[in-house]
Amino acid sequence: MSPLTLISVALLATGSSVGAFAPAATAPKVSYLSASASNNNEDISRRSAIFTLAGLTASPLLFPALPASARLEGVNKPELLPSEPGMNVIQVEKFLTKGQEKRLNDLLTKLEADTGYKVRVLCQAYPRTPGLAIRDYWSLGREGDDDKYIVLVVDEFGGKGNVLNFNVGDGMKFALPNVFWTRLASKYGTTFFVKENGIDLAITNAIEAIVSCLRSEDQYCVNVPDQGMSMKSLGF
């Protein structure tokens, strides 16, 4: 995997946590992919907190080492998790309507049943995030767990930067390589797209593109599929 775009994770961040995940001492089997890196230390720290998803540690491959004072604090708040187990979509920050949330949850449940691929969505507003608690809730990045998973972490961070952040297990690197994630975030996660279309559409379009790729004959994508996928292509 390219050291320019890959980053081991704790849960959405480089050396921090996913909007609140604390860094781990050793790098797990999970990998983070960042759509873009900023030259600004604060922005880098912010992204690192996003990619530290679930107790996985972020590697310094993508982001330079930062002083402790520049890093976001790690978070572990299991109380922010749903009381119901097995939800594919968790909304600490309400970006989706109830109907959209249910549709995505059903879509991802069927995808996993048909293909074995786990795709999860976490909508948060750092520091309001379950942080490391996500790891156990979704069984991610632990020894013996299947690493064919993708976590989309959605965070507006005050309207600055790309809202789509991806935590990608090693088992997905051949199906959806690094360039796919860069193109996906660049297409749907920019502040311009969100302003023009809404963050809910950014999330649903991104998930539908991922599902369409994983359900394709080759189960492989480099380019982002066009919008308007048929229900059949999504497994319905």
ZASE-20205 format. One record per residue: x, z, y of N, C-alpha, C in turn. Coordinates in pm, whole numbers, padded with zeros to 5 digits, always signed. Layout:
! ZASE-20205
XZYXZYXZY
...
This chain:
! ZASE-20205
+00084+00000-00119+00000+00000+00000+00087+00000+00124
+00045-00069+00227+00127-00080+00347+00136+00052+00420
+00257+00094+00456+00274+00221+00526+00219+00215+00666
+00186+00095+00716+00134+00082+00851-00012+00117+00860
-00081+00106+00747-00225+00132+00755-00276+00237+00661
-00192+00284+00571-00240+00379+00472-00200+00520+00507
-00288+00613+00485-00255+00752+00512-00322+00842+00412
-00246+00929+00349-00302+01023+00254-00389+01118+00330
-00494+01174+00265-00583+01255+00342-00607+01394+00297
-00656+01468+00396-00709+01600+00373-00854+01590+00397
-00896+01521+00494-01035+01484+00512-01047+01416+00646
-01028+01311+00674-01045+01242+00799-00938+01270+00899
-00815+01277+00873-00722+01300+00979-00580+01294+00936
-00489+01285+01030-00349+01281+00996-00291+01416+01024
-00276+01496+00928-00216+01625+00948-00315+01726+00996
-00440+01697+01005-00540+01792+01047-00650+01786+00947
-00772+01766+00994-00879+01758+00901-00978+01661+00952
-01071+01626+00870-01172+01532+00911-01252+01596+01015
-01227+01567+01129-01302+01628+01233-01298+01773+01208
-01212+01816+01126-01202+01956+01100-01149+01990+00967
-01066+01913+00912-01012+01952+00785-00868+01993+00803
-00832+02101+00743-00696+02147+00757-00605+02069+00665
-00481+02044+00707-00389+01968+00624-00349+02045+00500
-00326+01973+00394-00283+02038+00270-00133+02032+00259
-00078+02111+00166+00066+02117+00154+00122+01995+00084
+00046+01937-00004+00094+01819-00075-00009+01709-00066
+00037+01586-00068-00054+01474-00053-00132+01451-00181
-00264+01439-00170-00349+01416-00285-00353+01270-00321
-00439+01236-00415-00449+01097-00460-00537+01014-00369
-00591+01077-00268-00680+01005-00178-00602+00943-00065
-00652+00832-00015-00582+00764+00093-00673+00741+00211
-00613+00744+00329-00690+00718+00449-00650+00585+00505
-00746+00515+00558-00716+00390+00625-00767+00401+00766
-00680+00370+00862-00721+00379+01000-00737+00240+01057
-00843+00220+01133-00866+00089+01191-00764+00059+01298
-00721+00158+01371-00624+00135+01477-00556+00264+01512
-00433+00252+01563-00361+00371+01606-00337+00362+01754
-00346+00476+01822-00327+00477+01966-00190+00530+01999
-00139+00491+02116-00011+00543+02160-00025+00679+02222
-00149+00720+02242-00175+00847+02307-00178+00958+02202
-00098+01063+02222-00088+01170+02123-00222+01237+02095
-00304+01253+02201-00432+01319+02182-00522+01235+02093
-00519+01102+02113-00603+01016+02033-00554+01015+01889
-00422+01016+01871-00366+01019+01738-00408+01147+01667
-00401+01259+01738-00440+01386+01679-00587+01385+01642
-00669+01325+01729-00813+01317+01706-00840+01239+01577
-00773+01125+01562-00795+01045+01443-00747+01119+01321
-00639+01194+01336-00589+01263+01222-00690+01362+01175
-00759+01427+01265-00859+01521+01221-00970+01449+01153
-00992+01328+01183-01098+01254+01120-01061+01215+00982
-00938+01183+00963-00901+01133+00832-00863+01242+00735
-00860+01364+00772-00824+01467+00678-00937+01504+00590
-01014+01424+00558-01133+01450+00483-01116+01530+00355
-01185+01635+00343-01196+01704+00218-01074+01759+00156
-00994+01819+00224-00884+01884+00159-00775+01797+00115
-00772+01674+00155-00662+01589+00115-00564+01595+00229
-00439+01580+00201-00345+01590+00313-00311+01457+00372
-00296+01454+00500-00262+01331+00566-00114+01311+00563
-00074+01189+00537+00068+01160+00531+00115+01110+00665
+00242+01127+00698+00295+01084+00826+00322+00935+00830
+00280+00860+00729+00310+00718+00725+00250+00642+00842
+00128+00680+00879+00061+00606+00986+00083+00669+01121
+00080+00800+01128+00090+00868+01255+00219+00947+01264
+00285+00945+01379+00408+01022+01393+00379+01171+01390
+00481+01250+01359+00464+01395+01357+00429+01444+01496
+00337+01538+01503+00295+01593+01632+00323+01741+01636
+00351+01795+01753+00368+01939+01764+00238+02008+01729
+00248+02130+01679+00128+02203+01637+00025+02211+01748
+00072+02223+01871-00020+02237+01984-00101+02112+02008
-00055+01996+01956-00125+01871+01981-00226+01839+01872
-00225+01915+01765-00313+01884+01654-00448+01955+01666
-00548+01889+01608-00680+01951+01603-00680+02055+01491
-00755+02160+01513-00762+02266+01412-00839+02218+01289
-00792+02260+01173-00861+02228+01049-00991+02307+01040
-01088+02253+00965-01218+02317+00953-01260+02326+00807
-01325+02434+00774-01382+02450+00640-01514+02526+00658
-01624+02451+00670-01754+02511+00699-01858+02468+00596
-01855+02529+00479-01953+02492+00376-02097+02516+00420
-02117+02603+00519-02253+02629+00566-02317+02507+00632
-02235+02408+00668-02289+02286+00729-02326+02181+00625
-02301+02210+00499-02339+02118+00393-02489+02128+00364
-02550+02023+00310-02692+02029+00274-02714+02132+00163
-02828+02196+00164-02861+02289+00056-02888+02214-00074
-02932+02090-00060-02959+02006-00177-02830+01941-00225
-02796+01953-00353-02673+01893-00404-02687+01742-00421
-02573+01674-00422-02572+01532-00458-02618+01435-00352
-02624+01476-00227-02663+01383-00121-02546+01292-00087
-02572+01162-00079-02467+01066-00045-02443+01056+00104
-02543+01093+00183-02534+01087+00328-02554+01227+00384
-02456+01275+00459-02466+01406+00523-02463+01386+00674
-02565+01436+00741-02572+01422+00887-02563+01558+00955
-02443+01597+00991-02427+01715+01076-02468+01674+01218
-02433+01552+01254-02478+01490+01379-02577+01382+01341
-02697+01385+01401-02805+01295+01361-02790+01157+01425
-02720+01069+01358-02704+00932+01405-02807+00838+01342
-02861+00877+01229-02956+00793+01157-03095+00857+01156
-03198+00774+01152-03333+00827+01136-03349+00874+00991
-03454+00950+00966-03482+00996+00830-03498+00877+00735
-03566+00773+00785-03587+00655+00702-03456+00584+00670
-03369+00570+00769-03239+00507+00748-03153+00590+00652
-03157+00721+00670-03080+00810+00584-03125+00796+00438
-03256+00796+00416-03309+00785+00280-03272+00649+00218
-03284+00544+00297-03253+00411+00246-03106+00402+00203
-03015+00453+00287-02874+00449+00253-02844+00537+00132
-02907+00653+00127-02884+00742+00014-02928+00675-00117
-03044+00609-00116-03093+00539-00234-03002+00421-00269
-02958+00349-00168-02870+00233-00187-02740+00275-00256
-02683+00387-00211-02555+00432-00265-02571+00497-00402
-02685+00560-00425-02712+00616-00558-02718+00503-00661
-02787+00395-00626-02800+00282-00717-02665+00212-00736
-02586+00201-00631-02454+00139-00641-02367+00215-00742
-02367+00348-00730-02284+00429-00819-02333+00417-00964
-02465+00416-00982-02521+00405-01117-02485+00271-01182
-02483+00165-01101-02458+00030-01154-02310-00003-01168
-02226+00051-01079-02085+00008-01074-01984+00121-01095
-02027+00244-01074-01933+00356-01082-01863+00387-00951
-01880+00302-00850-01816+00326-00721-01893+00432-00641
-01821+00528-00587-01882+00630-00503-01860+00593-00356
-01968+00579-00282-01959+00557-00138-02038+00667-00071
-01977+00736+00023-02039+00850+00089-02030+00834+00240
-02123+00898+00311-02126+00891+00457-02135+01031+00515
-02047+01060+00610-02052+01188+00682-02062+01159+00830
-02172+01202+00891-02191+01188+01036-02163+01324+01099
-02067+01329+01188-02024+01456+01243-01993+01445+01392
-01970+01559+01453-01926+01565+01593-01822+01677+01598
-01697+01640+01576-01591+01740+01572-01602+01835+01692
-01593+01966+01669-01555+02036+01546-01672+02074+01455
-01790+02021+01480-01904+02047+01390-01895+01953+01270
-01829+01998+01166-01810+01921+01045-01786+02018+00930
-01829+01983+00809-01800+02071+00695-01651+02079+00664
-01576+01977+00706-01433+01977+00684-01397+01979+00538
-01307+02069+00501-01256+02074+00365-01365+02096+00260
-01476+02154+00302-01584+02183+00206-01640+02055+00143
-01619+01942+00210-01667+01814+00158-01604+01782+00023
-01480+01821+00007-01407+01787-00116-01481+01833-00241
-01522+01959-00240-01590+02012-00358-01733+01960-00370
-01801+01945-00257-01940+01899-00260-01948+01761-00323
-01854+01673-00286-01855+01536-00338-01756+01512-00452
-01682+01615-00491-01583+01603-00598-01484+01490-00569
-01413+01503-00460-01320+01399-00417-01176+01449-00416
-01085+01363-00456-00943+01389-00440-00887+01502-00522
-00958+01544-00625-00908+01652-00710-00857+01594-00841
-00761+01660-00900-00704+01612-01025-00813+01599-01131
-00813+01486-01197-00912+01463-01300-01038+01395-01251
-01058+01390-01117-01176+01323-01062-01152+01173-01052
-01257+01096-01062-01248+00952-01044-01211+00924-00899
-01110+00838-00877-01068+00811-00739-01124+00679-00686
-01231+00631-00748-01297+00510-00698-01405+00551-00598
-01360+00596-00482-01457+00643-00383-01416+00599-00242
-01517+00596-00158-01500+00564-00015-01583+00664+00063
-01525+00724+00164-01601+00811+00254-01596+00749+00394
-01711+00718+00448-01720+00673+00587-01749+00795+00672
-01659+00825+00762-01678+00937+00855-01709+00879+00993
-01824+00917+01045-01871+00864+01173-01863+00974+01278
-01788+00950+01383-01773+01048+01490-01747+00974+01620
-01827+01002+01722-01813+00931+01851-01698+00985+01935
-01657+01107+01913-01549+01167+01992-01565+01138+02141
-01684+01167+02192-01705+01151+02335-01708+01008+02382
-01735+00914+02293-01743+00774+02333-01608+00707+02346
-01505+00767+02292-01370+00711+02300-01325+00664+02162
-01285+00540+02154-01230+00490+02029-01335+00444+01929
-01286+00400+01814-01371+00346+01709-01448+00459+01639
-01576+00437+01613-01659+00543+01554-01653+00544+01402
-01598+00438+01342-01595+00427+01196-01457+00460+01143
-01450+00560+01058-01324+00603+00997-01345+00609+00847
-01244+00566+00772-01261+00554+00627-01157+00634+00550
-01205+00706+00450-01119+00774+00356-01138+00701+00225
-01031+00641+00173-01044+00552+00059-00958+00598-00057
-01019+00618-00172-00945+00660-00290-00855+00550-00342
-00749+00589-00411-00653+00492-00463-00717+00390-00556
-00824+00430-00622-00889+00340-00715-00961+00224-00650
-00966+00223-00516-01036+00116-00444-00940+00017-00380
-00811+00041-00387-00717-00037-00307-00711-00185-00346
-00745-00216-00472-00742-00357-00513-00873-00427-00482
-00983-00353-00483-01114-00413-00453-01127-00441-00303
-01086-00344-00222-01100-00356-00077-00967-00316-00012
-00880-00413+00012-00747-00383+00066-00752-00339+00211
-00637-00297+00261-00628-00240+00396-00687-00329+00504
-00662-00459+00494-00709-00549+00599-00861-00551+00609
-00929-00530+00498-01076-00526+00501-01126-00414+00591
-01064-00294+00579-01109-00180+00658-01082-00200+00806
-00970-00262+00836-00938-00290+00976-01042-00385+01035
-01075-00489+00961-01173-00587+01009-01313-00528+01018
-01348-00443+00922-01481-00381+00923-01499-00290+01044
-01399-00206+01070-01408-00116+01185-01406-00194+01316
-01328-00302+01320-01320-00384+01441-01449-00459+01468
-01524-00489+01362-01650-00563+01378-01765-00473+01420
-01774-00354+01359-01893-00271+01381-01867-00136+01448
-01742-00094+01457-01718+00041+01507-01672+00053+01650
-01658-00058+01720-01608-00053+01857-01710+00007+01953
-01662+00058+02064-01753+00113+02165-01847+00005+02217
-01799-00119+02225-01884-00229+02272-02000-00252+02176
-01971-00259+02045-02078-00282+01947-02179-00168+01950
-02129-00045+01955-02218+00071+01954-02307+00073+02079
-02248+00039+02193-02326+00037+02317-02434-00069+02313
-02402-00185+02257-02497-00296+02254-02602-00284+02144
-02565-00222+02033-02653-00224+01916-02696-00087+01864
-02624+00017+01902-02656+00151+01854-02566+00193+01739
-02537+00321+01733-02447+00371+01629-02513+00364+01491
-02646+00371+01486-02714+00361+01357-02691+00225+01292
-02692+00119+01375-02668-00015+01322-02522-00032+01281
-02432+00033+01353-02290+00029+01315-02272+00088+01175
-02340+00197+01148-02329+00264+01018-02393+00180+00908
-02517+00136+00930-02587+00062+00824-02520-00072+00795
-02474-00141+00900-02405-00268+00878-02277-00249+00798
-02202-00144+00831-02076-00118+00762-02101-00087+00614
-02200-00003+00587-02229+00034+00449-02281-00086+00371
-02368-00165+00431-02420-00283+00362-02308-00382+00330
-02211-00395+00420-02097-00485+00395-02015-00435+00276
-01991-00305+00271-01915-00246+00160-01988-00267+00028
-02118-00237+00029-02197-00251-00094-02201-00396-00141
-02218-00488-00046-02222-00629-00081-02091-00672-00148
-01979-00626-00095-01848-00661-00152-01832-00603-00292
-01872-00477-00309-01855-00412-00438-01952-00465-00544
-02058-00531-00499-02154-00590-00592-02129-00740-00612
-02034-00795-00541-02007-00937-00555-01948-00966-00693
-01946-01090-00731-01897-01129-00864-01753-01082-00887
-01673-01093-00781-01532-01054-00793-01509-00906-00763
-01609-00841-00703-01594-00702-00657-01468-00689-00571
-01455-00782-00476-01334-00788-00394-01369-00854-00261
-01312-00803-00153-01330-00863-00021-01206-00843+00064
-01175-00944+00142-01076-00931+00249-01148-00943+00383
-01242-01035+00389-01322-01054+00509-01455-00979+00498
-01510-00943+00613-01638-00872+00617-01751-00972+00597
-01842-00947+00503-01955-01039+00481-02040-01051+00607
-02107-01164+00620-02196-01185+00733-02315-01091+00723
-02377-01066+00838-02498-00983+00839-02612-01057+00772
-02717-00983+00746-02836-01045+00687-02823-01065+00537
-02749-00975+00470-02738-00985+00325-02876-00969+00261
-02897-01037+00151-03025-01026+00083-03035-00893+00010
-03155-00851-00017-03175-00727-00093-03113-00741-00232
-03113-00863-00285-03053-00886-00417-02904-00857-00412
-02837-00901-00306-02693-00879-00295-02660-00732-00282
-02758-00652-00240-02737-00509-00225-02783-00430-00347
-02830-00504-00447-02867-00437-00572-03014-00411-00592
-03096-00468-00502-03241-00446-00515-03312-00576-00552
